[in-house]
Amino acid sequence: MKKEVKIKKITNEDLAIMMANSFSGVEARLNNKIDNVKEDLREVRTELKNTKEELKTKIDNVEEKLTTKIDATDRRIDDFAETKVTKTTFKELETRVTKIENKLEIA
């Protein structure tokens, strides 16, 4: 049993219609993919924006903590400078205490 193959003649117009149909299918698939890529890019943009805001908040927090620590250190240094005894004053007091101890025979 042989199958009969029917040969159909295709006109240029039929060929153009078939090509147009195949291109419209490709166009629809490309548009769908492009829409998907656009949506993915929107999501990435949103994530980047959120990440940027989170980083800004973290940087602000670090900056605030550093400022607080620097201020505290400055206050400690200022307090130290205000209560610091000069070497000359210390030597004078040491000499006086030594003399008093010698007179009282404590040392």
C-alpha positions in Angstrom: 0.0 0.0 0.0 1.4 3.1 -1.1 0.3 6.4 0.3 -0.7 8.9 -2.3 1.0 12.2 -1.8 -1.1 15.0 -3.0 0.9 17.8 -4.4 -0.6 21.1 -3.7 0.6 24.1 -5.5 1.3 27.1 -3.3 1.0 30.5 -4.6 3.2 33.4 -3.6 0.3 34.9 -1.7 -0.2 31.6 0.3 3.5 31.6 1.1 3.4 35.2 2.2 0.5 34.4 4.5 2.2 31.4 6.0 5.4 33.5 6.6 3.3 36.3 8.2 1.6 33.8 10.5 4.9 32.3 11.6 6.4 35.8 12.2 3.3 36.8 14.2 3.8 33.7 16.4 7.5 34.7 16.9 6.5 38.3 17.6 4.0 37.2 20.3 6.6 35.0 22.0 9.2 37.8 21.9 6.7 40.3 23.3 5.9 37.8 26.1 9.6 37.4 26.9 10.2 41.1 26.7 7.3 41.7 29.2 8.8 39.1 31.5 12.2 40.7 31.4 10.6 44.1 32.0 8.8 42.7 35.1 12.1 41.1 36.3 13.9 44.5 35.9 11.1 46.2 37.9 11.6 43.7 40.7 15.4 44.2 40.6 14.9 47.9 40.7 12.6 47.6 43.7 15.1 45.3 45.5 18.0 47.7 44.8 16.0 50.6 46.1 15.1 48.7 49.3 18.8 47.6 49.7 19.9 51.2 49.1 17.6 52.4 51.8 18.7 49.7 54.2 22.4 50.5 53.6 21.7 54.2 54.1 20.0 53.4 57.4 22.9 51.2 58.5 25.4 53.9 57.5 23.5 56.5 59.4 23.4 54.2 62.5 27.2 53.6 62.3 27.8 57.3 61.8 25.7 58.1 64.9 27.5 55.5 67.0 30.9 56.8 65.9 29.9 60.4 66.6 28.7 59.4 70.1 31.9 57.5 70.8 34.1 60.4 69.5 32.1 62.9 71.6 32.6 60.7 74.7 36.3 60.3 74.0 36.6 64.1 73.6 34.9 64.6 76.9 37.2 62.1 78.6 40.2 63.8 77.2 38.9 67.2 78.2 38.2 65.9 81.7 41.7 64.4 81.9 43.3 67.7 80.7 41.4 69.7 83.3 42.3 67.4 86.2 45.9 66.7 85.1 48.6 67.9 87.4 51.7 69.5 85.9 55.0 67.8 86.6 56.3 70.9 88.4 53.3 70.9 90.7 53.7 67.2 91.4 57.4 67.6 92.3 56.6 70.5 94.6 53.9 68.5 96.4 56.1 65.4 96.6 58.9 67.4 98.2 56.5 68.9 100.8 55.1 65.5 101.6 58.5 64.0 102.0 59.6 66.9 104.4 56.4 66.4 106.5 56.9 62.6 106.6 60.5 63.2 107.7 59.5 65.6 110.5 56.7 63.3 111.7 59.1 60.3 111.3 56.6 58.4 109.3 58.8 57.3 106.5 
